[in-house]
Amino acid sequence: MSSNNKNLHLTVQERIIIEKGIENGSTKAAIALTIGKDKSTVGKEIKKHRELVHKSSYKINCAN
């Protein structure tokens, strides 16, 4: 494997930083700056590993 391939994968620590950044509301650019990667790398990682959560609301009309 050539030395150019050393940055092909994100480390577990970098993925944790991305996760914490998302939880804290950080932008992709801010997260990317923190881990020293391009913001497109962060965006691709988020898109690749995201889990969609369907939030629904149900309102009951009360006779008050």
C-alpha positions, 0 to 999 in steps of 0.5 A: 500500500502506498503512503498516499493511502494513509488518510483513506479512512476515518479513525474511530476517534474522528468518527466520535468527534463527528458524532459529538459535533452533530449532537452539539449542533456544529457545522460540517466545516467546524467539525472538519476543521477540528479533525483536519479533514475536508468538509465534504469528507465529514458530509459523506461520513454523516450521509453514509452512517446516518439513521433516520428517526421519524418524529411524529406528534399527536395532539388531542383536542381537549374540551377545557 
